[in-house]
Amino acid sequence: MANIFTGKVFLLVTGASRGIGKQIVQTFGALLEGKSHVLLLSRNSELLKKSVDDMPEGVVASYKSIDFSQTSTRELKDVLLDSMKNEKPESFERAIVVHCAAMANFTQLTNEMTDLDEWHKSFNLNMFSPAVLNGIFMDVFKNQATNKYVVNISSYWGLKPDVYVGSYCAAKAAKDMFFKVFALENPDVQVLNYLPGFVGTDMFHDVLKVSKNEELKKKISQMVADKSFVTPEQTVQYLVEVLKKQEYKSGNMKTSVADPWSSVDSCGNGDAGNSDLSEASSSAATVQKSFEDSFVDSSATASEDLQKLPDSEQYLARLQSRLKAIQGGTSKRDLINSLSEAKEDCIARLITAGQNLETAEERELAANPVIRHIAPHLQALTANELVHLLKADVLQKVVDEQNNQSENEDTESKSTDSQPDIQNQDCNGL
Ligand SMILES: NC(=O)c1ccc[n+]([C@@H]2O[C@H](COP(=O)([O-])OP(=O)(O)OC[C@H]3O[C@@H](n4cnc5c(N)ncnc54)[C@H](OP(=O)(O)O)[C@@H]3O)[C@@H](O)[C@H]2O)c1
């Protein structure tokens, strides 16, 4: 059955000298039929040449040393056209481009990223060059006869923020979005954003060597000890299956392995680019069926992780005593007593004054709505209004007393209060 690798194929792989890119060349190369072309790009020509030498017979392979952090449109175009070796683009049944080259700096905090040249290099390599190369590739293979496929190698760091990798996270996120837009604009091209998982490559081991993120280093050391990371062979084998079966919607993201950032078995399907959820797995990795992309650290919300401030008990006791004081006079017993007094008063009035429930004073002071409306200053207060005002006065007195009391308490406990704030700030740091 025909698939992405059958027929005469043109395959371009960036970052082909090492790691995942090198494995893609090997695995894809072995599936290609004769007369297919392979073009390998990265900086290290010695390693690229080795990969070219390993290509199966019949496949026309070439390589070019190129630094994507400081290349130009002209150079990228020339490299691609030269590799065609006078073949017409339309002679290829399929054209595949795999954007894999990347590099991260694991040592800088965002506030330290003030060198514009470094920003340019990072974005040139991780975002701009793939975008430009992709456009050139599409232009060369613009004919209708050639089926076109784009594979963008994504990263969790393009989905989830992490310390010390700010420029890499930003560039990877931008690159993912670029290819999603590209997919929308080019429905005739199959676009896959592929998340390879935590793969045991140079990049993976570099984290251990140079990263300043101690938490991440601990996690990776554990993965190395458990051998729970994915090998390049495993992740590329899964990628091959996805591509062969076309098990994705163009522009979607696909991953084969567990979210290395979370040990929680959560299956949140955050948008993250309309993620397709993987069914396949690697034998070495602890496999989840999806990744969490909620941008919320679920572990931080776990109740066992919530630490009590040292003054929690005192604070609660103070609140309780204030509540008790405010509740004074409104207990159930007080309410029943006052109701029973009102009831006796009412009965007495019924007996002595017949049907009239209002007291003589109340009747005398009853508000005349007309006078009240036209001359409110001439209308005396009714008995009910007086009662309300009295109540408000008493309440104000109680509140004032409480405020005075709590002010005194605050002054006494000032030294105890300032300490936990400082400790709390420390807890929220790195
Ligand atoms: N390893 C992981 O756990 C992991 C996880 C998620 C995503 N990824 C993604 O997978 C892809 C490959 O990563 P990897 O783990 O295989 O990394 P790697 O082993 O460090 O390989 C990086 C590749 O990029 C090339 N490269 C680096 N800087 C370059 C430049 N300035 N110009 C041209 N080529 C350059 C390197 O070749 P030269 O040195 O010869 O130039 C090499 O071939 C990356 O896109 C990465 O984001 C990896």
The ligand as an SDF file (V2000), in Angstrom:
LIG
                    3D

 48 52  0  0  0  0  0  0  0  0999 V2000
   16.0340   15.2920   23.3310 N   0  0  0  0  0  0  0  0  0  0  0  0
   14.8940   15.5730   23.8380 C   0  0  0  0  0  0  0  0  0  0  0  0
   14.5600   15.1220   24.9180 O   0  0  0  0  0  0  0  0  0  0  0  0
   13.9160   16.4370   23.0940 C   0  0  0  0  0  0  0  0  0  0  0  0
   12.6640   16.6330   23.6830 C   0  0  0  0  0  0  0  0  0  0  0  0
   11.7460   17.4170   23.0250 C   0  0  0  0  0  0  0  0  0  0  0  0
   12.0510   17.9400   21.7960 C   0  0  0  0  0  0  0  0  0  0  0  0
   13.2870   17.7450   21.2650 N   0  0  0  0  0  0  0  0  0  0  0  0
   13.5440   18.3550   19.9380 C   0  0  0  0  0  0  0  0  0  0  0  0
   14.1480   17.4180   19.0880 O   0  0  0  0  0  0  0  0  0  0  0  0
   14.9790   18.0840   18.1490 C   0  0  0  0  0  0  0  0  0  0  0  0
   16.3360   17.4280   18.1230 C   0  0  0  0  0  0  0  0  0  0  0  0
   16.8770   17.4540   19.4060 O   0  0  0  0  0  0  0  0  0  0  0  0
   17.9840   16.4220   19.8620 P   0  0  0  0  0  0  0  0  0  0  0  0
   17.5950   15.9820   21.2090 O   0  0  0  0  0  0  0  0  0  0  0  0
   18.2270   15.4170   18.8230 O   0  0  0  0  0  0  0  0  0  0  0  0
   19.2090   17.4220   20.0150 O   0  0  0  0  0  0  0  0  0  0  0  0
   20.7470   17.2310   19.6820 P   0  0  0  0  0  0  0  0  0  0  0  0
   21.1440   15.8220   19.8480 O   0  0  0  0  0  0  0  0  0  0  0  0
   21.4460   18.2690   20.4680 O   0  0  0  0  0  0  0  0  0  0  0  0
   20.8090   17.5880   18.1340 O   0  0  0  0  0  0  0  0  0  0  0  0
   20.6010   18.8930   17.7140 C   0  0  0  0  0  0  0  0  0  0  0  0
   20.7780   18.9500   16.2200 C   0  0  0  0  0  0  0  0  0  0  0  0
   20.6120   20.3000   15.8110 O   0  0  0  0  0  0  0  0  0  0  0  0
   21.7500   20.6940   15.0620 C   0  0  0  0  0  0  0  0  0  0  0  0
   22.0780   22.0910   15.3150 N   0  0  0  0  0  0  0  0  0  0  0  0
   22.2760   22.6910   16.5000 C   0  0  0  0  0  0  0  0  0  0  0  0
   22.6160   23.9650   16.3090 N   0  0  0  0  0  0  0  0  0  0  0  0
   22.6430   24.1800   14.9870 C   0  0  0  0  0  0  0  0  0  0  0  0
   22.9090   25.3020   14.1740 C   0  0  0  0  0  0  0  0  0  0  0  0
   23.2720   26.4810   14.6980 N   0  0  0  0  0  0  0  0  0  0  0  0
   22.8500   25.1860   12.8340 N   0  0  0  0  0  0  0  0  0  0  0  0
   22.5150   24.0070   12.2750 C   0  0  0  0  0  0  0  0  0  0  0  0
   22.2190   22.9070   12.9800 N   0  0  0  0  0  0  0  0  0  0  0  0
   22.2900   22.9980   14.3310 C   0  0  0  0  0  0  0  0  0  0  0  0
   22.8630   19.8200   15.5730 C   0  0  0  0  0  0  0  0  0  0  0  0
   23.8560   19.6280   14.5750 O   0  0  0  0  0  0  0  0  0  0  0  0
   25.2960   20.3370   14.5460 P   0  0  0  0  0  0  0  0  0  0  0  0
   25.8200   20.3880   15.9270 O   0  0  0  0  0  0  0  0  0  0  0  0
   26.0460   19.4980   13.6050 O   0  0  0  0  0  0  0  0  0  0  0  0
   25.0270   21.7040   13.9810 O   0  0  0  0  0  0  0  0  0  0  0  0
   22.1560   18.5100   15.7970 C   0  0  0  0  0  0  0  0  0  0  0  0
   22.0820   17.7900   14.6240 O   0  0  0  0  0  0  0  0  0  0  0  0
   15.0100   19.5360   18.5880 C   0  0  0  0  0  0  0  0  0  0  0  0
   14.1230   20.2560   17.7660 O   0  0  0  0  0  0  0  0  0  0  0  0
   14.4860   19.5170   19.9970 C   0  0  0  0  0  0  0  0  0  0  0  0
   13.8100   20.6930   20.3300 O   0  0  0  0  0  0  0  0  0  0  0  0
   14.2210   17.0050   21.8750 C   0  0  0  0  0  0  0  0  0  0  0  0
  1  2  1  0
  2  3  2  0
  2  4  1  0
  4  5  1  0
  4 48  2  0
  5  6  2  0
  6  7  1  0
  7  8  2  0
  8  9  1  0
  8 48  1  0
  9 10  1  0
  9 46  1  0
 10 11  1  0
 11 12  1  0
 11 44  1  0
 12 13  1  0
 13 14  1  0
 14 15  2  0
 14 16  1  0
 14 17  1  0
 17 18  1  0
 18 19  2  0
 18 20  1  0
 18 21  1  0
 21 22  1  0
 22 23  1  0
 23 24  1  0
 23 42  1  0
 24 25  1  0
 25 26  1  0
 25 36  1  0
 26 27  1  0
 26 35  1  0
 27 28  2  0
 28 29  1  0
 29 30  1  0
 29 35  2  0
 30 31  1  0
 30 32  2  0
 32 33  1  0
 33 34  2  0
 34 35  1  0
 36 37  1  0
 36 42  1  0
 37 38  1  0
 38 39  2  0
 38 40  1  0
 38 41  1  0
 42 43  1  0
 44 45  1  0
 44 46  1  0
 46 47  1  0
M  CHG  2   8   1  16  -1
M  END
$$$$
